[in-house]
Amino acid sequence: MTTADPFPFAWRKSSYSGNSSNCVEVGFGAEPVVGIRDTKDRDGGALVFSRKAFTALLATTRG
């Protein structure tokens, strides 16, 4: 059985990652949400945040 992706994102990986699979991808979609997934397991699901929560996450992790 195939299920539709509830959040069809345009996934992006940082150019700093090169060909490494040791990173995450960030996905932006039409909905006001942002997804984050592991490049080693793209089918393993994604963390989904509101854009406001994602902005707060970035601000916190950037220090």
Distance bins in CASP14 RR format, pairs under 12 A and 6 or more apart:
PFRMAT RR
TARGET T0000
AUTHOR 0000-0000-0000
RMODE 2
METHOD distances of the structure
MODEL  1
3 43 0 0 0 0 0 1 0 0 0 0 0
5 11 0 0 0 0 0 1 0 0 0 0 0
5 27 0 0 0 0 0 1 0 0 0 0 0
5 29 0 0 0 0 0 1 0 0 0 0 0
5 31 0 0 0 0 0 1 0 0 0 0 0
5 35 0 0 0 0 0 1 0 0 0 0 0
5 37 0 0 0 0 0 1 0 0 0 0 0
5 42 0 0 0 0 0 1 0 0 0 0 0
5 43 0 0 0 0 0 1 0 0 0 0 0
5 44 0 0 0 0 0 1 0 0 0 0 0
5 45 0 0 0 0 1 0 0 0 0 0 0
5 46 0 0 0 0 1 0 0 0 0 0 0
5 48 0 0 0 0 0 1 0 0 0 0 0
6 29 0 0 0 0 0 1 0 0 0 0 0
6 31 0 0 0 0 1 0 0 0 0 0 0
6 33 0 0 0 0 1 0 0 0 0 0 0
6 35 0 0 0 0 0 1 0 0 0 0 0
6 45 0 0 0 0 0 1 0 0 0 0 0
6 46 0 0 0 0 1 0 0 0 0 0 0
6 48 0 0 0 0 1 0 0 0 0 0 0
7 27 0 0 0 0 1 0 0 0 0 0 0
7 28 0 0 0 0 1 0 0 0 0 0 0
7 29 1 0 0 1 0 0 0 0 0 0 0
7 30 0 0 0 0 1 0 0 0 0 0 0
7 31 1 0 0 1 0 0 0 0 0 0 0
7 32 0 0 0 0 0 1 0 0 0 0 0
7 33 1 0 0 1 0 0 0 0 0 0 0
7 34 0 0 0 0 1 0 0 0 0 0 0
7 35 1 0 0 1 0 0 0 0 0 0 0
7 36 0 0 0 0 0 1 0 0 0 0 0
7 37 0 0 0 0 0 1 0 0 0 0 0
7 45 0 0 0 0 0 1 0 0 0 0 0
7 46 1 0 0 1 0 0 0 0 0 0 0
7 47 0 0 0 0 0 1 0 0 0 0 0
7 48 1 0 0 1 0 0 0 0 0 0 0
7 49 0 0 0 0 0 1 0 0 0 0 0
7 50 0 0 0 0 0 1 0 0 0 0 0
8 27 0 0 0 0 1 0 0 0 0 0 0
8 28 0 0 0 0 0 1 0 0 0 0 0
8 29 1 0 0 1 0 0 0 0 0 0 0
8 30 1 0 0 1 0 0 0 0 0 0 0
8 31 0 0 0 0 1 0 0 0 0 0 0
8 33 0 0 0 0 0 1 0 0 0 0 0
8 35 0 0 0 0 0 1 0 0 0 0 0
8 46 0 0 0 0 0 1 0 0 0 0 0
9 25 0 0 0 0 1 0 0 0 0 0 0
9 26 0 0 0 0 1 0 0 0 0 0 0
9 27 1 1 0 0 0 0 0 0 0 0 0
9 28 1 0 0 1 0 0 0 0 0 0 0
9 29 1 0 1 0 0 0 0 0 0 0 0
9 30 0 0 0 0 1 0 0 0 0 0 0
9 31 0 0 0 0 1 0 0 0 0 0 0
9 33 0 0 0 0 1 0 0 0 0 0 0
9 34 0 0 0 0 1 0 0 0 0 0 0
9 35 1 0 1 0 0 0 0 0 0 0 0
9 36 0 0 0 0 1 0 0 0 0 0 0
9 37 0 0 0 0 1 0 0 0 0 0 0
9 42 0 0 0 0 0 1 0 0 0 0 0
9 45 0 0 0 0 0 1 0 0 0 0 0
9 46 1 0 0 1 0 0 0 0 0 0 0
9 47 0 0 0 0 0 1 0 0 0 0 0
9 48 0 0 0 0 1 0 0 0 0 0 0
9 49 0 0 0 0 0 1 0 0 0 0 0
10 25 0 0 0 0 0 1 0 0 0 0 0
10 26 0 0 0 0 1 0 0 0 0 0 0
10 27 1 0 0 1 0 0 0 0 0 0 0
10 28 1 0 1 0 0 0 0 0 0 0 0
10 29 1 0 0 1 0 0 0 0 0 0 0
10 30 0 0 0 0 1 0 0 0 0 0 0
10 31 0 0 0 0 0 1 0 0 0 0 0
10 34 0 0 0 0 0 1 0 0 0 0 0
10 35 0 0 0 0 0 1 0 0 0 0 0
11 23 0 0 0 0 0 1 0 0 0 0 0
11 24 0 0 0 0 1 0 0 0 0 0 0
11 25 1 0 1 0 0 0 0 0 0 0 0
11 26 1 0 0 1 0 0 0 0 0 0 0
11 27 1 0 1 0 0 0 0 0 0 0 0
11 28 0 0 0 0 1 0 0 0 0 0 0
11 29 0 0 0 0 1 0 0 0 0 0 0
11 34 0 0 0 0 0 1 0 0 0 0 0
11 35 0 0 0 0 1 0 0 0 0 0 0
11 36 0 0 0 0 1 0 0 0 0 0 0
11 37 1 0 0 1 0 0 0 0 0 0 0
11 38 0 0 0 0 0 1 0 0 0 0 0
11 39 0 0 0 0 1 0 0 0 0 0 0
11 42 1 0 0 1 0 0 0 0 0 0 0
11 45 0 0 0 0 0 1 0 0 0 0 0
11 46 0 0 0 0 1 0 0 0 0 0 0
12 23 0 0 0 0 0 1 0 0 0 0 0
12 24 0 0 0 0 0 1 0 0 0 0 0
12 25 1 0 0 1 0 0 0 0 0 0 0
12 26 1 0 1 0 0 0 0 0 0 0 0
12 27 1 0 0 1 0 0 0 0 0 0 0
12 28 1 0 0 1 0 0 0 0 0 0 0
12 29 0 0 0 0 0 1 0 0 0 0 0
12 34 0 0 0 0 0 1 0 0 0 0 0
12 35 0 0 0 0 0 1 0 0 0 0 0
12 36 0 0 0 0 0 1 0 0 0 0 0
12 37 0 0 0 0 0 1 0 0 0 0 0
12 39 0 0 0 0 0 1 0 0 0 0 0
13 19 0 0 0 0 0 1 0 0 0 0 0
13 20 0 0 0 0 1 0 0 0 0 0 0
13 21 0 0 0 0 1 0 0 0 0 0 0
13 22 0 0 0 0 0 1 0 0 0 0 0
13 23 1 0 0 1 0 0 0 0 0 0 0
13 24 1 0 0 1 0 0 0 0 0 0 0
13 25 1 0 1 0 0 0 0 0 0 0 0
13 26 0 0 0 0 1 0 0 0 0 0 0
13 27 0 0 0 0 1 0 0 0 0 0 0
13 36 0 0 0 0 0 1 0 0 0 0 0
13 37 0 0 0 0 0 1 0 0 0 0 0
13 38 0 0 0 0 0 1 0 0 0 0 0
13 39 1 0 0 1 0 0 0 0 0 0 0
13 40 0 0 0 0 0 1 0 0 0 0 0
13 42 0 0 0 0 0 1 0 0 0 0 0
14 20 0 0 0 0 1 0 0 0 0 0 0
14 22 0 0 0 0 0 1 0 0 0 0 0
14 23 1 0 0 1 0 0 0 0 0 0 0
14 24 0 0 0 0 1 0 0 0 0 0 0
14 25 0 0 0 0 1 0 0 0 0 0 0
14 26 0 0 0 0 1 0 0 0 0 0 0
14 39 0 0 0 0 0 1 0 0 0 0 0
15 23 0 0 0 0 0 1 0 0 0 0 0
16 22 0 0 0 0 0 1 0 0 0 0 0
16 23 0 0 0 0 1 0 0 0 0 0 0
16 24 0 0 0 0 0 1 0 0 0 0 0
17 23 1 0 1 0 0 0 0 0 0 0 0
17 24 0 0 0 0 1 0 0 0 0 0 0
17 25 0 0 0 0 1 0 0 0 0 0 0
17 26 0 0 0 0 0 1 0 0 0 0 0
17 39 1 0 0 1 0 0 0 0 0 0 0
17 40 0 0 0 0 0 1 0 0 0 0 0
18 39 0 0 0 0 0 1 0 0 0 0 0
19 39 0 0 0 0 0 1 0 0 0 0 0
20 39 0 0 0 0 1 0 0 0 0 0 0
20 40 0 0 0 0 0 1 0 0 0 0 0
21 38 0 0 0 0 1 0 0 0 0 0 0
21 39 1 0 1 0 0 0 0 0 0 0 0
21 40 1 0 1 0 0 0 0 0 0 0 0
21 41 0 0 0 0 1 0 0 0 0 0 0
21 42 0 0 0 0 1 0 0 0 0 0 0
22 38 0 0 0 0 1 0 0 0 0 0 0
22 39 1 0 0 1 0 0 0 0 0 0 0
22 40 1 0 0 1 0 0 0 0 0 0 0
22 41 0 0 0 0 0 1 0 0 0 0 0
23 36 0 0 0 0 0 1 0 0 0 0 0
23 37 0 0 0 0 0 1 0 0 0 0 0
23 38 0 0 0 0 1 0 0 0 0 0 0
23 39 1 0 1 0 0 0 0 0 0 0 0
23 40 0 0 0 0 1 0 0 0 0 0 0
23 42 0 0 0 0 0 1 0 0 0 0 0
24 34 0 0 0 0 0 1 0 0 0 0 0
24 35 0 0 0 0 1 0 0 0 0 0 0
24 36 1 0 1 0 0 0 0 0 0 0 0
24 37 1 0 0 1 0 0 0 0 0 0 0
24 38 1 0 1 0 0 0 0 0 0 0 0
24 39 1 0 0 1 0 0 0 0 0 0 0
24 40 0 0 0 0 1 0 0 0 0 0 0
24 41 0 0 0 0 0 1 0 0 0 0 0
24 42 0 0 0 0 0 1 0 0 0 0 0
24 45 0 0 0 0 0 1 0 0 0 0 0
24 46 0 0 0 0 1 0 0 0 0 0 0
24 47 0 0 0 0 1 0 0 0 0 0 0
24 57 0 0 0 0 0 1 0 0 0 0 0
24 61 0 0 0 0 0 1 0 0 0 0 0
25 34 0 0 0 0 0 1 0 0 0 0 0
25 35 0 0 0 0 1 0 0 0 0 0 0
25 36 1 0 0 1 0 0 0 0 0 0 0
25 37 1 0 1 0 0 0 0 0 0 0 0
25 38 0 0 0 0 1 0 0 0 0 0 0
25 39 1 0 1 0 0 0 0 0 0 0 0
25 40 0 0 0 0 0 1 0 0 0 0 0
25 41 0 0 0 0 0 1 0 0 0 0 0
25 42 1 0 0 1 0 0 0 0 0 0 0
25 44 0 0 0 0 0 1 0 0 0 0 0
25 45 0 0 0 0 0 1 0 0 0 0 0
25 46 0 0 0 0 1 0 0 0 0 0 0
25 47 0 0 0 0 0 1 0 0 0 0 0
26 33 0 0 0 0 0 1 0 0 0 0 0
26 34 1 0 0 1 0 0 0 0 0 0 0
26 35 1 0 0 1 0 0 0 0 0 0 0
26 36 1 0 1 0 0 0 0 0 0 0 0
26 37 0 0 0 0 1 0 0 0 0 0 0
26 38 0 0 0 0 0 1 0 0 0 0 0
26 39 0 0 0 0 0 1 0 0 0 0 0
26 46 0 0 0 0 1 0 0 0 0 0 0
26 47 0 0 0 0 0 1 0 0 0 0 0
26 48 0 0 0 0 0 1 0 0 0 0 0
26 49 0 0 0 0 0 1 0 0 0 0 0
26 51 0 0 0 0 0 1 0 0 0 0 0
26 54 0 0 0 0 1 0 0 0 0 0 0
26 57 0 0 0 0 0 1 0 0 0 0 0
26 58 0 0 0 0 1 0 0 0 0 0 0
27 33 0 0 0 0 1 0 0 0 0 0 0
27 34 1 0 0 1 0 0 0 0 0 0 0
27 35 1 0 1 0 0 0 0 0 0 0 0
27 36 1 0 0 1 0 0 0 0 0 0 0
27 37 1 0 0 1 0 0 0 0 0 0 0
27 42 0 0 0 0 0 1 0 0 0 0 0
27 46 1 0 0 1 0 0 0 0 0 0 0
27 47 0 0 0 0 0 1 0 0 0 0 0
27 48 0 0 0 0 1 0 0 0 0 0 0
27 49 0 0 0 0 0 1 0 0 0 0 0
27 51 0 0 0 0 0 1 0 0 0 0 0
27 54 0 0 0 0 1 0 0 0 0 0 0
28 34 1 0 1 0 0 0 0 0 0 0 0
28 35 1 0 0 1 0 0 0 0 0 0 0
28 36 0 0 0 0 0 1 0 0 0 0 0
28 46 0 0 0 0 0 1 0 0 0 0 0
28 48 0 0 0 0 0 1 0 0 0 0 0
28 49 0 0 0 0 0 1 0 0 0 0 0
28 51 0 0 0 0 1 0 0 0 0 0 0
28 54 0 0 0 0 1 0 0 0 0 0 0
29 35 0 0 0 0 1 0 0 0 0 0 0
29 46 0 0 0 0 0 1 0 0 0 0 0
29 48 0 0 0 0 0 1 0 0 0 0 0
29 51 0 0 0 0 1 0 0 0 0 0 0
29 54 0 0 0 0 0 1 0 0 0 0 0
31 48 0 0 0 0 1 0 0 0 0 0 0
31 49 0 0 0 0 0 1 0 0 0 0 0
31 50 0 0 0 0 1 0 0 0 0 0 0
31 51 0 0 0 0 1 0 0 0 0 0 0
32 48 0 0 0 0 0 1 0 0 0 0 0
32 49 0 0 0 0 0 1 0 0 0 0 0
32 50 1 0 0 1 0 0 0 0 0 0 0
32 51 1 0 1 0 0 0 0 0 0 0 0
32 52 0 0 0 0 1 0 0 0 0 0 0
32 53 0 0 0 0 0 1 0 0 0 0 0
32 54 0 0 0 0 1 0 0 0 0 0 0
32 55 0 0 0 0 0 1 0 0 0 0 0
33 46 0 0 0 0 1 0 0 0 0 0 0
33 47 0 0 0 0 0 1 0 0 0 0 0
33 48 1 0 1 0 0 0 0 0 0 0 0
33 49 1 0 0 1 0 0 0 0 0 0 0
33 50 1 0 1 0 0 0 0 0 0 0 0
33 51 1 0 0 1 0 0 0 0 0 0 0
33 52 0 0 0 0 0 1 0 0 0 0 0
33 53 0 0 0 0 1 0 0 0 0 0 0
33 54 0 0 0 0 1 0 0 0 0 0 0
34 46 0 0 0 0 1 0 0 0 0 0 0
34 47 0 0 0 0 1 0 0 0 0 0 0
34 48 1 0 0 1 0 0 0 0 0 0 0
34 49 1 0 1 0 0 0 0 0 0 0 0
34 50 1 0 0 1 0 0 0 0 0 0 0
34 51 1 0 1 0 0 0 0 0 0 0 0
34 52 0 0 0 0 1 0 0 0 0 0 0
34 53 0 0 0 0 1 0 0 0 0 0 0
34 54 1 0 1 0 0 0 0 0 0 0 0
34 55 0 0 0 0 1 0 0 0 0 0 0
34 56 0 0 0 0 0 1 0 0 0 0 0
34 57 0 0 0 0 1 0 0 0 0 0 0
34 58 0 0 0 0 1 0 0 0 0 0 0
35 42 0 0 0 0 0 1 0 0 0 0 0
35 45 0 0 0 0 1 0 0 0 0 0 0
35 46 1 0 1 0 0 0 0 0 0 0 0
35 47 1 0 0 1 0 0 0 0 0 0 0
35 48 1 0 1 0 0 0 0 0 0 0 0
35 49 1 0 0 1 0 0 0 0 0 0 0
35 50 0 0 0 0 0 1 0 0 0 0 0
35 51 0 0 0 0 0 1 0 0 0 0 0
35 53 0 0 0 0 0 1 0 0 0 0 0
35 54 1 0 0 1 0 0 0 0 0 0 0
35 57 0 0 0 0 0 1 0 0 0 0 0
36 42 0 0 0 0 0 1 0 0 0 0 0
36 44 0 0 0 0 0 1 0 0 0 0 0
36 45 0 0 0 0 1 0 0 0 0 0 0
36 46 1 0 0 1 0 0 0 0 0 0 0
36 47 1 0 1 0 0 0 0 0 0 0 0
36 48 1 0 0 1 0 0 0 0 0 0 0
36 49 1 0 0 1 0 0 0 0 0 0 0
36 53 0 0 0 0 0 1 0 0 0 0 0
36 54 0 0 0 0 1 0 0 0 0 0 0
36 57 0 0 0 0 1 0 0 0 0 0 0
36 58 0 0 0 0 0 1 0 0 0 0 0
36 61 0 0 0 0 0 1 0 0 0 0 0
37 43 0 0 0 0 1 0 0 0 0 0 0
37 44 1 0 0 1 0 0 0 0 0 0 0
37 45 1 0 1 0 0 0 0 0 0 0 0
37 46 1 0 1 0 0 0 0 0 0 0 0
37 47 1 0 0 1 0 0 0 0 0 0 0
37 48 0 0 0 0 1 0 0 0 0 0 0
38 44 1 0 0 1 0 0 0 0 0 0 0
38 45 0 0 0 0 1 0 0 0 0 0 0
38 46 0 0 0 0 1 0 0 0 0 0 0
38 47 0 0 0 0 1 0 0 0 0 0 0
39 46 0 0 0 0 0 1 0 0 0 0 0
46 54 0 0 0 0 0 1 0 0 0 0 0
47 53 0 0 0 0 0 1 0 0 0 0 0
47 54 0 0 0 0 1 0 0 0 0 0 0
47 57 0 0 0 0 1 0 0 0 0 0 0
48 54 0 0 0 0 1 0 0 0 0 0 0
48 57 0 0 0 0 0 1 0 0 0 0 0
49 55 0 0 0 0 1 0 0 0 0 0 0
49 56 0 0 0 0 1 0 0 0 0 0 0
49 57 1 0 0 1 0 0 0 0 0 0 0
49 58 0 0 0 0 1 0 0 0 0 0 0
50 56 0 0 0 0 1 0 0 0 0 0 0
50 57 0 0 0 0 0 1 0 0 0 0 0
51 57 0 0 0 0 0 1 0 0 0 0 0
51 58 0 0 0 0 0 1 0 0 0 0 0
52 58 0 0 0 0 0 1 0 0 0 0 0
52 59 0 0 0 0 0 1 0 0 0 0 0
53 59 0 0 0 0 0 1 0 0 0 0 0
53 60 0 0 0 0 0 1 0 0 0 0 0
54 60 0 0 0 0 0 1 0 0 0 0 0
54 61 0 0 0 0 0 1 0 0 0 0 0
55 61 0 0 0 0 0 1 0 0 0 0 0
55 62 0 0 0 0 0 1 0 0 0 0 0
56 62 0 0 0 0 0 1 0 0 0 0 0
56 63 0 0 0 0 0 1 0 0 0 0 0
57 63 0 0 0 0 0 1 0 0 0 0 0
END
